[in-house]
Amino acid sequence: MFESNTLRRFDKLETPFYYYDLRLLDQALSACREAADAFDFHVHYALKANFNDRVLQAINAKGFGADCVSGNEVKKAVETGFPAEKVVFAGVGKSDKEINEALDLDIFCFNVESIQEIEVINLLAAAKNKKARVALRINPNVDAHTHHYITTGLEENKFGINQWELPACVDALKASDNIELTGIHFHVGSQITNLDVFKSLCVKVNEIHEWFSERGFVLKVLNVGGGLGVDYHNPDSSAVVDFKKYFEIFDRFLERKPGQEVHFELGRALVAASGSLISRVLYVKNGLKKNFIILDAGMTELMRPALYQAYHKIDNLSSNTDGLVKYDVVGPICESTDCFGKEVELPATSRGDLMAIRTAGAYGEVMASGYNLRERVRSVYSD
């Protein structure tokens, strides 16, 4: 939870704001770094989870690479200090401008998602007299058993190259003098807590890897993406993910050739637990069938519950009364979906109480908006 001096500090600050526990962030980063190094694995941090400057500085200081899904993320990564040779650029719809800028920065690799993208990158690289390094993002058709909005590895999803397209893909590569194939790339979804999904992914990667080997391709990199989930229900007891257990799956089931690198693209698992959205109670509405807590934070500050029906643990930081009351915890936005939780059991709550919406360090601040002309949410740090 939060120390008493931290709570006293919160009481003096204007809400809402994101609070980042930099010590907890460092614990997660250190645990991941140590576990990855034990298997000689390479980790790229997925900037889309959180691109707060202080967070990025901490991640870069640990020596991780960067996984980007827009041209501005690529630029942000390099500006923050991530070496260009550790930057990968994914995304199903890269514009010519984004590709050209990434070529100028000489990034490590483009994760390409269609045959047409291979052709476009080849033309743009040729115009610059450069050779673009690419990995093919292949759709493994593995069910991640997660929310359908964040599943990315099925044939019905927009992402990646389908396996039946691989022969045509090989033909496109052979016809592209300004493309260098460095590896194959996969990503099956987000918030995956069943590690058997990653076993299934390894089986598919081995199968596709062998398909390329039989055709004479020597692949430097096997990029297995990310997707490792976190425990949203127990933010205090499960703050740091078991990275060792996760990496052991790939060490055991992924078939590597000598000298071959295995790359990961982790985001949520590194940053989620370190961030909380701190808000203050504006009003409490007690009804016959429903009780409502109305906060000064809303879906404009944390979109996930409205977008995915995502769960976040909610704590009252001010009240320590005995007995629990069920509340719907909502925000001030003029939308019925502006709700953080229904029938949430909390101590009796009053106007002015401070509330913490936990495990909000991933896909929280980065998805904030100015809808209803709301002010942009600010950030506060533990130091």
VOZA-974081 format. One record per residue (C-alpha): residue number from 1; x, y, z; residue in one letter. Coordinates in nm, 2 decimals. Layout:
BEGIN
+-----+--------+--------+--------+----+
!   i !     xx !     yy !     zz ! aa !
+-----+--------+--------+--------+----+
! NUM !      X !      Y !      Z !  A !
...
+-----+--------+--------+--------+----+
//
This chain:
BEGIN
+-----+--------+--------+--------+----+
!   i !     xx !     yy !     zz ! aa !
+-----+--------+--------+--------+----+
!   1 !   0.00 !   0.00 !   0.00 !  M !
!   2 !   0.12 !   0.36 !   0.06 !  F !
!   3 !   0.34 !   0.48 !   0.35 !  E !
!   4 !   0.19 !   0.75 !   0.59 !  S !
!   5 !   0.43 !   1.02 !   0.47 !  N !
!   6 !   0.32 !   0.95 !   0.11 !  T !
!   7 !  -0.04 !   0.98 !   0.21 !  L !
!   8 !   0.03 !   1.32 !   0.38 !  R !
!   9 !   0.20 !   1.43 !   0.07 !  R !
!  10 !  -0.10 !   1.32 !  -0.14 !  F !
!  11 !  -0.33 !   1.52 !   0.08 !  D !
!  12 !  -0.16 !   1.85 !  -0.02 !  K !
!  13 !  -0.17 !   1.78 !  -0.39 !  L !
!  14 !  -0.44 !   1.87 !  -0.65 !  E !
!  15 !  -0.60 !   1.56 !  -0.79 !  T !
!  16 !  -0.62 !   1.36 !  -1.01 !  P !
!  17 !  -0.27 !   1.26 !  -1.08 !  F !
!  18 !  -0.07 !   0.95 !  -1.16 !  Y !
!  19 !   0.17 !   0.84 !  -0.89 !  Y !
!  20 !   0.48 !   0.64 !  -0.98 !  Y !
!  21 !   0.66 !   0.43 !  -0.72 !  D !
!  22 !   1.01 !   0.44 !  -0.87 !  L !
!  23 !   1.15 !   0.20 !  -0.62 !  R !
!  24 !   0.89 !  -0.06 !  -0.72 !  L !
!  25 !   0.96 !   0.01 !  -1.08 !  L !
!  26 !   1.33 !  -0.06 !  -1.02 !  D !
!  27 !   1.24 !  -0.38 !  -0.85 !  Q !
!  28 !   1.04 !  -0.50 !  -1.15 !  A !
!  29 !   1.31 !  -0.39 !  -1.40 !  L !
!  30 !   1.59 !  -0.55 !  -1.20 !  S !
!  31 !   1.40 !  -0.88 !  -1.17 !  A !
!  32 !   1.34 !  -0.89 !  -1.54 !  C !
!  33 !   1.70 !  -0.79 !  -1.62 !  R !
!  34 !   1.84 !  -1.06 !  -1.40 !  E !
!  35 !   1.60 !  -1.33 !  -1.53 !  A !
!  36 !   1.66 !  -1.24 !  -1.90 !  A !
!  37 !   2.04 !  -1.23 !  -1.85 !  D !
!  38 !   2.03 !  -1.58 !  -1.70 !  A !
!  39 !   1.91 !  -1.72 !  -2.04 !  F !
!  40 !   2.09 !  -1.47 !  -2.26 !  D !
!  41 !   1.76 !  -1.32 !  -2.38 !  F !
!  42 !   1.71 !  -0.97 !  -2.52 !  H !
!  43 !   1.42 !  -0.76 !  -2.40 !  V !
!  44 !   1.28 !  -0.46 !  -2.58 !  H !
!  45 !   1.04 !  -0.24 !  -2.37 !  Y !
!  46 !   0.70 !  -0.17 !  -2.54 !  A !
!  47 !   0.67 !   0.20 !  -2.53 !  L !
!  48 !   0.29 !   0.19 !  -2.59 !  K !
!  49 !   0.25 !   0.07 !  -2.23 !  A !
!  50 !   0.39 !   0.39 !  -2.08 !  N !
!  51 !   0.61 !   0.66 !  -2.24 !  F !
!  52 !   0.64 !   0.89 !  -1.93 !  N !
!  53 !   0.99 !   1.04 !  -1.94 !  D !
!  54 !   1.09 !   0.93 !  -1.59 !  R !
!  55 !   0.97 !   0.58 !  -1.66 !  V !
!  56 !   1.16 !   0.56 !  -1.99 !  L !
!  57 !   1.48 !   0.69 !  -1.82 !  Q !
!  58 !   1.46 !   0.41 !  -1.56 !  A !
!  59 !   1.41 !   0.15 !  -1.83 !  I !
!  60 !   1.68 !   0.27 !  -2.05 !  N !
!  61 !   1.92 !   0.28 !  -1.75 !  A !
!  62 !   1.88 !  -0.10 !  -1.72 !  K !
!  63 !   2.00 !  -0.15 !  -2.07 !  G !
!  64 !   1.67 !  -0.27 !  -2.23 !  F !
!  65 !   1.59 !  -0.20 !  -2.60 !  G !
!  66 !   1.27 !  -0.03 !  -2.72 !  A !
!  67 !   0.97 !  -0.18 !  -2.90 !  D !
!  68 !   0.78 !   0.10 !  -3.09 !  C !
!  69 !   0.45 !   0.10 !  -3.28 !  V !
!  70 !   0.46 !   0.45 !  -3.43 !  S !
!  71 !   0.71 !   0.69 !  -3.58 !  G !
!  72 !   0.68 !   0.92 !  -3.28 !  N !
!  73 !   0.75 !   0.63 !  -3.04 !  E !
!  74 !   1.07 !   0.56 !  -3.24 !  V !
!  75 !   1.18 !   0.92 !  -3.21 !  K !
!  76 !   1.09 !   0.93 !  -2.84 !  K !
!  77 !   1.29 !   0.62 !  -2.77 !  A !
!  78 !   1.60 !   0.76 !  -2.94 !  V !
!  79 !   1.56 !   1.10 !  -2.78 !  E !
!  80 !   1.53 !   0.94 !  -2.44 !  T !
!  81 !   1.86 !   0.76 !  -2.49 !  G !
!  82 !   1.77 !   0.41 !  -2.62 !  F !
!  83 !   2.04 !   0.32 !  -2.88 !  P !
!  84 !   1.89 !   0.30 !  -3.23 !  A !
!  85 !   2.05 !  -0.04 !  -3.27 !  E !
!  86 !   1.82 !  -0.17 !  -3.00 !  K !
!  87 !   1.50 !  -0.02 !  -3.14 !  V !
!  88 !   1.24 !  -0.23 !  -3.33 !  V !
!  89 !   0.94 !  -0.08 !  -3.51 !  F !
!  90 !   0.62 !  -0.28 !  -3.54 !  A !
!  91 !   0.27 !  -0.18 !  -3.65 !  G !
!  92 !   0.03 !  -0.28 !  -3.92 !  V !
!  93 !   0.01 !   0.06 !  -4.08 !  G !
!  94 !   0.35 !   0.23 !  -4.09 !  K !
!  95 !   0.33 !   0.55 !  -4.31 !  S !
!  96 !   0.60 !   0.64 !  -4.56 !  D !
!  97 !   0.71 !   0.93 !  -4.34 !  K !
!  98 !   0.75 !   0.70 !  -4.04 !  E !
!  99 !   0.94 !   0.44 !  -4.24 !  I !
! 100 !   1.17 !   0.71 !  -4.39 !  N !
! 101 !   1.25 !   0.86 !  -4.05 !  E !
! 102 !   1.32 !   0.52 !  -3.90 !  A !
! 103 !   1.55 !   0.44 !  -4.19 !  L !
! 104 !   1.74 !   0.77 !  -4.13 !  D !
! 105 !   1.78 !   0.67 !  -3.77 !  L !
! 106 !   1.92 !   0.33 !  -3.88 !  D !
! 107 !   1.71 !   0.13 !  -3.63 !  I !
! 108 !   1.77 !  -0.23 !  -3.56 !  F !
! 109 !   1.47 !  -0.38 !  -3.73 !  C !
! 110 !   1.12 !  -0.33 !  -3.88 !  F !
! 111 !   0.87 !  -0.59 !  -3.78 !  N !
! 112 !   0.68 !  -0.61 !  -4.11 !  V !
! 113 !   0.32 !  -0.72 !  -4.12 !  E !
! 114 !   0.23 !  -0.76 !  -4.49 !  S !
! 115 !   0.38 !  -0.85 !  -4.82 !  I !
! 116 !   0.30 !  -0.50 !  -4.95 !  Q !
! 117 !   0.49 !  -0.35 !  -4.66 !  E !
! 118 !   0.80 !  -0.54 !  -4.76 !  I !
! 119 !   0.77 !  -0.39 !  -5.11 !  E !
! 120 !   0.72 !  -0.03 !  -4.97 !  V !
! 121 !   1.01 !  -0.05 !  -4.73 !  I !
! 122 !   1.23 !  -0.19 !  -5.01 !  N !
! 123 !   1.14 !   0.11 !  -5.24 !  L !
! 124 !   1.20 !   0.36 !  -4.97 !  L !
! 125 !   1.53 !   0.21 !  -4.86 !  A !
! 126 !   1.64 !   0.19 !  -5.23 !  A !
! 127 !   1.57 !   0.57 !  -5.26 !  A !
! 128 !   1.81 !   0.63 !  -4.97 !  K !
! 129 !   2.07 !   0.37 !  -5.10 !  N !
! 130 !   2.02 !   0.18 !  -4.77 !  K !
! 131 !   1.94 !  -0.18 !  -4.67 !  K !
! 132 !   1.65 !  -0.22 !  -4.42 !  A !
! 133 !   1.66 !  -0.49 !  -4.17 !  R !
! 134 !   1.33 !  -0.66 !  -4.12 !  V !
! 135 !   1.17 !  -0.94 !  -3.93 !  A !
! 136 !   0.85 !  -1.10 !  -4.05 !  L !
! 137 !   0.56 !  -1.07 !  -3.81 !  R !
! 138 !   0.38 !  -1.40 !  -3.86 !  I !
! 139 !   0.04 !  -1.48 !  -3.73 !  N !
! 140 !   0.08 !  -1.81 !  -3.55 !  P !
! 141 !  -0.30 !  -1.86 !  -3.50 !  N !
! 142 !  -0.25 !  -1.92 !  -3.13 !  V !
! 143 !  -0.54 !  -1.83 !  -2.90 !  D !
! 144 !  -0.42 !  -1.62 !  -2.61 !  A !
! 145 !  -0.74 !  -1.68 !  -2.40 !  H !
! 146 !  -0.76 !  -1.32 !  -2.31 !  T !
! 147 !  -1.00 !  -1.03 !  -2.38 !  H !
! 148 !  -1.10 !  -1.03 !  -2.75 !  H !
! 149 !  -1.00 !  -0.66 !  -2.78 !  Y !
! 150 !  -0.63 !  -0.75 !  -2.69 !  I !
! 151 !  -0.60 !  -1.08 !  -2.88 !  T !
! 152 !  -0.36 !  -1.03 !  -3.18 !  T !
! 153 !  -0.25 !  -1.38 !  -3.29 !  G !
! 154 !  -0.55 !  -1.53 !  -3.46 !  L !
! 155 !  -0.62 !  -1.53 !  -3.83 !  E !
! 156 !  -0.93 !  -1.31 !  -3.77 !  E !
! 157 !  -0.70 !  -1.03 !  -3.63 !  N !
! 158 !  -0.56 !  -0.75 !  -3.85 !  K !
! 159 !  -0.20 !  -0.82 !  -3.74 !  F !
! 160 !   0.08 !  -1.01 !  -3.90 !  G !
! 161 !   0.13 !  -1.23 !  -4.21 !  I !
! 162 !  -0.07 !  -1.54 !  -4.23 !  N !
! 163 !   0.11 !  -1.87 !  -4.27 !  Q !
! 164 !  -0.05 !  -1.94 !  -4.61 !  W !
! 165 !   0.11 !  -1.62 !  -4.73 !  E !
! 166 !   0.47 !  -1.73 !  -4.65 !  L !
! 167 !   0.56 !  -1.86 !  -5.00 !  P !
! 168 !   0.46 !  -1.53 !  -5.16 !  A !
! 169 !   0.64 !  -1.35 !  -4.88 !  C !
! 170 !   0.96 !  -1.54 !  -4.96 !  V !
! 171 !   0.92 !  -1.44 !  -5.33 !  D !
! 172 !   0.88 !  -1.08 !  -5.23 !  A !
! 173 !   1.20 !  -1.10 !  -5.01 !  L !
! 174 !   1.40 !  -1.25 !  -5.30 !  K !
! 175 !   1.29 !  -0.97 !  -5.52 !  A !
! 176 !   1.38 !  -0.70 !  -5.27 !  S !
! 177 !   1.75 !  -0.60 !  -5.30 !  D !
! 178 !   1.72 !  -0.34 !  -5.02 !  N !
! 179 !   1.58 !  -0.57 !  -4.76 !  I !
! 180 !   1.77 !  -0.79 !  -4.52 !  E !
! 181 !   1.57 !  -1.06 !  -4.34 !  L !
! 182 !   1.70 !  -1.08 !  -3.98 !  T !
! 183 !   1.43 !  -1.29 !  -3.82 !  G !
! 184 !   1.07 !  -1.38 !  -3.76 !  I !
! 185 !   0.84 !  -1.21 !  -3.51 !  H !
! 186 !   0.53 !  -1.32 !  -3.32 !  F !
! 187 !   0.29 !  -1.16 !  -3.07 !  H !
! 188 !  -0.03 !  -1.34 !  -2.96 !  V !
! 189 !  -0.19 !  -1.08 !  -2.73 !  G !
! 190 !  -0.18 !  -0.90 !  -2.40 !  S !
! 191 !  -0.25 !  -0.97 !  -2.03 !  Q !
! 192 !  -0.17 !  -1.34 !  -2.07 !  I !
! 193 !  -0.15 !  -1.52 !  -1.73 !  T !
! 194 !  -0.18 !  -1.88 !  -1.85 !  N !
! 195 !   0.18 !  -1.97 !  -1.94 !  L !
! 196 !   0.06 !  -2.27 !  -2.14 !  D !
! 197 !  -0.02 !  -2.01 !  -2.41 !  V !
! 198 !   0.35 !  -1.94 !  -2.45 !  F !
! 199 !   0.42 !  -2.32 !  -2.47 !  K !
! 200 !   0.18 !  -2.33 !  -2.76 !  S !
! 201 !   0.35 !  -2.03 !  -2.92 !  L !
! 202 !   0.69 !  -2.20 !  -2.89 !  C !
! 203 !   0.56 !  -2.51 !  -3.08 !  V !
! 204 !   0.44 !  -2.28 !  -3.36 !  K !
! 205 !   0.76 !  -2.08 !  -3.37 !  V !
! 206 !   0.96 !  -2.40 !  -3.40 !  N !
! 207 !   0.74 !  -2.52 !  -3.68 !  E !
! 208 !   0.77 !  -2.19 !  -3.88 !  I !
! 209 !   1.14 !  -2.16 !  -3.80 !  H !
! 210 !   1.20 !  -2.50 !  -3.95 !  E !
! 211 !   1.00 !  -2.40 !  -4.26 !  W !
! 212 !   1.24 !  -2.11 !  -4.32 !  F !
! 213 !   1.55 !  -2.33 !  -4.25 !  S !
! 214 !   1.44 !  -2.58 !  -4.51 !  E !
! 215 !   1.44 !  -2.30 !  -4.76 !  R !
! 216 !   1.79 !  -2.19 !  -4.68 !  G !
! 217 !   1.71 !  -1.89 !  -4.46 !  F !
! 218 !   1.95 !  -1.84 !  -4.16 !  V !
! 219 !   1.76 !  -1.63 !  -3.91 !  L !
! 220 !   1.96 !  -1.43 !  -3.66 !  K !
! 221 !   1.66 !  -1.34 !  -3.44 !  V !
! 222 !   1.35 !  -1.52 !  -3.30 !  L !
! 223 !   1.13 !  -1.25 !  -3.16 !  N !
! 224 !   0.85 !  -1.40 !  -2.95 !  V !
! 225 !   0.68 !  -1.07 !  -2.86 !  G !
! 226 !   0.54 !  -1.01 !  -2.52 !  G !
! 227 !   0.20 !  -1.03 !  -2.36 !  G !
! 228 !   0.29 !  -1.14 !  -2.01 !  L !
! 229 !   0.01 !  -1.04 !  -1.77 !  G !
! 230 !   0.01 !  -0.90 !  -1.42 !  V !
! 231 !  -0.21 !  -0.96 !  -1.11 !  D !
! 232 !  -0.46 !  -0.68 !  -1.10 !  Y !
! 233 !  -0.64 !  -0.82 !  -0.80 !  H !
! 234 !  -0.34 !  -0.84 !  -0.56 !  N !
! 235 !  -0.12 !  -0.54 !  -0.63 !  P !
! 236 !   0.06 !  -0.56 !  -0.29 !  D !
! 237 !   0.14 !  -0.93 !  -0.27 !  S !
! 238 !   0.21 !  -0.98 !  -0.64 !  S !
! 239 !   0.37 !  -0.65 !  -0.74 !  A !
! 240 !   0.66 !  -0.81 !  -0.93 !  V !
! 241 !   0.59 !  -1.07 !  -1.20 !  V !
! 242 !   0.77 !  -1.40 !  -1.19 !  D !
! 243 !   0.99 !  -1.33 !  -1.49 !  F !
! 244 !   1.21 !  -1.64 !  -1.43 !  K !
! 245 !   0.92 !  -1.87 !  -1.47 !  K !
! 246 !   0.81 !  -1.69 !  -1.79 !  Y !
! 247 !   1.16 !  -1.70 !  -1.95 !  F !
! 248 !   1.20 !  -2.07 !  -1.85 !  E !
! 249 !   0.91 !  -2.16 !  -2.08 !  I !
! 250 !   1.10 !  -2.03 !  -2.38 !  F !
! 251 !   1.43 !  -2.17 !  -2.27 !  D !
! 252 !   1.27 !  -2.51 !  -2.24 !  R !
! 253 !   1.04 !  -2.52 !  -2.54 !  F !
! 254 !   1.19 !  -2.29 !  -2.80 !  L !
! 255 !   1.44 !  -2.46 !  -3.03 !  E !
! 256 !   1.73 !  -2.23 !  -3.09 !  R !
! 257 !   2.02 !  -2.27 !  -3.33 !  K !
! 258 !   2.38 !  -2.18 !  -3.23 !  P !
! 259 !   2.44 !  -1.81 !  -3.22 !  G !
! 260 !   2.07 !  -1.73 !  -3.26 !  Q !
! 261 !   1.92 !  -1.45 !  -3.05 !  E !
! 262 !   1.58 !  -1.46 !  -2.87 !  V !
! 263 !   1.40 !  -1.13 !  -2.83 !  H !
! 264 !   1.10 !  -1.03 !  -2.62 !  F !
! 265 !   0.88 !  -0.72 !  -2.62 !  E !
! 266 !   0.75 !  -0.67 !  -2.27 !  L !
! 267 !   0.55 !  -0.37 !  -2.15 !  G !
! 268 !   0.28 !  -0.41 !  -1.90 !  R !
! 269 !   0.47 !  -0.66 !  -1.69 !  A !
! 270 !   0.75 !  -0.41 !  -1.63 !  L !
! 271 !   0.55 !  -0.09 !  -1.55 !  V !
! 272 !   0.19 !  -0.17 !  -1.45 !  A !
! 273 !   0.24 !  -0.22 !  -1.07 !  A !
! 274 !   0.44 !   0.09 !  -1.02 !  S !
! 275 !   0.16 !   0.33 !  -1.12 !  G !
! 276 !  -0.16 !   0.43 !  -0.94 !  S !
! 277 !  -0.42 !   0.69 !  -1.04 !  L !
! 278 !  -0.49 !   0.90 !  -0.73 !  I !
! 279 !  -0.83 !   1.07 !  -0.72 !  S !
! 280 !  -1.05 !   1.25 !  -0.47 !  R !
! 281 !  -1.42 !   1.19 !  -0.39 !  V !
! 282 !  -1.64 !   1.47 !  -0.52 !  L !
! 283 !  -1.97 !   1.33 !  -0.41 !  Y !
! 284 !  -2.13 !   1.02 !  -0.26 !  V !
! 285 !  -2.48 !   0.94 !  -0.37 !  K !
! 286 !  -2.67 !   0.69 !  -0.16 !  N !
! 287 !  -2.97 !   0.53 !  -0.32 !  G !
! 288 !  -3.22 !   0.25 !  -0.25 !  L !
! 289 !  -3.05 !   0.00 !  -0.49 !  K !
! 290 !  -2.72 !   0.17 !  -0.57 !  K !
! 291 !  -2.46 !   0.38 !  -0.39 !  N !
! 292 !  -2.23 !   0.59 !  -0.61 !  F !
! 293 !  -1.88 !   0.73 !  -0.54 !  I !
! 294 !  -1.81 !   1.01 !  -0.79 !  I !
! 295 !  -1.44 !   1.08 !  -0.84 !  L !
! 296 !  -1.26 !   1.37 !  -0.99 !  D !
! 297 !  -1.08 !   1.12 !  -1.22 !  A !
! 298 !  -1.27 !   0.96 !  -1.51 !  G !
! 299 !  -1.23 !   0.76 !  -1.83 !  M !
! 300 !  -1.03 !   1.06 !  -1.96 !  T !
! 301 !  -0.75 !   0.97 !  -1.71 !  E !
! 302 !  -0.79 !   0.59 !  -1.72 !  L !
! 303 !  -0.96 !   0.44 !  -2.02 !  M !
! 304 !  -0.91 !   0.07 !  -1.96 !  R !
! 305 !  -1.23 !  -0.01 !  -1.76 !  P !
! 306 !  -1.45 !   0.17 !  -2.02 !  A !
! 307 !  -1.26 !   0.02 !  -2.32 !  L !
! 308 !  -1.20 !  -0.34 !  -2.20 !  Y !
! 309 !  -1.42 !  -0.37 !  -1.89 !  Q !
! 310 !  -1.08 !  -0.41 !  -1.72 !  A !
! 311 !  -1.05 !  -0.46 !  -1.34 !  Y !
! 312 !  -0.84 !  -0.24 !  -1.12 !  H !
! 313 !  -0.83 !  -0.27 !  -0.74 !  K !
! 314 !  -0.97 !   0.05 !  -0.58 !  I !
! 315 !  -0.85 !   0.15 !  -0.23 !  D !
! 316 !  -0.99 !   0.43 !  -0.01 !  N !
! 317 !  -0.67 !   0.59 !   0.14 !  L !
! 318 !  -0.86 !   0.81 !   0.38 !  S !
! 319 !  -1.12 !   0.59 !   0.55 !  S !
! 320 !  -1.04 !   0.31 !   0.80 !  N !
! 321 !  -1.39 !   0.26 !   0.93 !  T !
! 322 !  -1.51 !  -0.09 !   1.02 !  D !
! 323 !  -1.76 !  -0.26 !   0.79 !  G !
! 324 !  -1.78 !  -0.24 !   0.41 !  L !
! 325 !  -2.03 !  -0.07 !   0.18 !  V !
! 326 !  -2.09 !  -0.16 !  -0.19 !  K !
! 327 !  -2.04 !   0.13 !  -0.43 !  Y !
! 328 !  -2.03 !   0.19 !  -0.80 !  D !
! 329 !  -1.71 !   0.39 !  -0.84 !  V !
! 330 !  -1.76 !   0.64 !  -1.13 !  V !
! 331 !  -1.61 !   0.95 !  -1.28 !  G !
! 332 !  -1.74 !   1.29 !  -1.38 !  P !
! 333 !  -1.75 !   1.23 !  -1.76 !  I !
! 334 !  -2.08 !   1.26 !  -1.94 !  C !
! 335 !  -2.08 !   0.89 !  -2.06 !  E !
! 336 !  -2.24 !   0.60 !  -1.89 !  S !
! 337 !  -1.93 !   0.39 !  -1.95 !  T !
! 338 !  -1.73 !   0.62 !  -1.73 !  D !
! 339 !  -1.72 !   0.37 !  -1.45 !  C !
! 340 !  -1.41 !   0.22 !  -1.27 !  F !
! 341 !  -1.60 !  -0.06 !  -1.08 !  G !
! 342 !  -1.94 !  -0.18 !  -0.99 !  K !
! 343 !  -2.05 !  -0.31 !  -0.65 !  E !
! 344 !  -1.70 !  -0.24 !  -0.51 !  V !
! 345 !  -1.67 !  -0.32 !  -0.14 !  E !
! 346 !  -1.51 !  -0.02 !   0.04 !  L !
! 347 !  -1.51 !   0.13 !   0.39 !  P !
! 348 !  -1.78 !   0.39 !   0.43 !  A !
! 349 !  -1.67 !   0.68 !   0.21 !  T !
! 350 !  -1.71 !   1.05 !   0.23 !  S !
! 351 !  -1.66 !   1.36 !   0.02 !  R !
! 352 !  -1.29 !   1.45 !   0.01 !  G !
! 353 !  -1.16 !   1.10 !   0.07 !  D !
! 354 !  -0.85 !   1.01 !  -0.13 !  L !
! 355 !  -0.88 !   0.70 !  -0.36 !  M !
! 356 !  -0.62 !   0.50 !  -0.54 !  A !
! 357 !  -0.69 !   0.30 !  -0.85 !  I !
! 358 !  -0.41 !   0.05 !  -0.85 !  R !
! 359 !  -0.19 !  -0.12 !  -1.11 !  T !
! 360 !  -0.24 !   0.17 !  -1.35 !  A !
! 361 !   0.12 !   0.21 !  -1.47 !  G !
! 362 !   0.04 !   0.04 !  -1.81 !  A !
! 363 !  -0.21 !   0.18 !  -2.06 !  Y !
! 364 !  -0.31 !   0.45 !  -1.82 !  G !
! 365 !  -0.14 !   0.78 !  -1.86 !  E !
! 366 !  -0.06 !   0.71 !  -2.23 !  V !
! 367 !  -0.43 !   0.67 !  -2.32 !  M !
! 368 !  -0.55 !   0.98 !  -2.13 !  A !
! 369 !  -0.75 !   1.23 !  -2.34 !  S !
! 370 !  -0.89 !   1.58 !  -2.33 !  G !
! 371 !  -1.24 !   1.47 !  -2.39 !  Y !
! 372 !  -1.49 !   1.71 !  -2.22 !  N !
! 373 !  -1.20 !   1.96 !  -2.24 !  L !
! 374 !  -1.05 !   1.80 !  -1.94 !  R !
! 375 !  -0.70 !   1.91 !  -1.83 !  E !
! 376 !  -0.42 !   1.67 !  -1.91 !  R !
! 377 !  -0.35 !   1.45 !  -1.61 !  V !
! 378 !  -0.02 !   1.51 !  -1.45 !  R !
! 379 !   0.24 !   1.28 !  -1.28 !  S !
! 380 !   0.39 !   1.27 !  -0.93 !  V !
! 381 !   0.69 !   1.05 !  -0.84 !  Y !
! 382 !   0.79 !   0.88 !  -0.52 !  S !
! 383 !   1.12 !   1.07 !  -0.50 !  D !
+-----+--------+--------+--------+----+
//
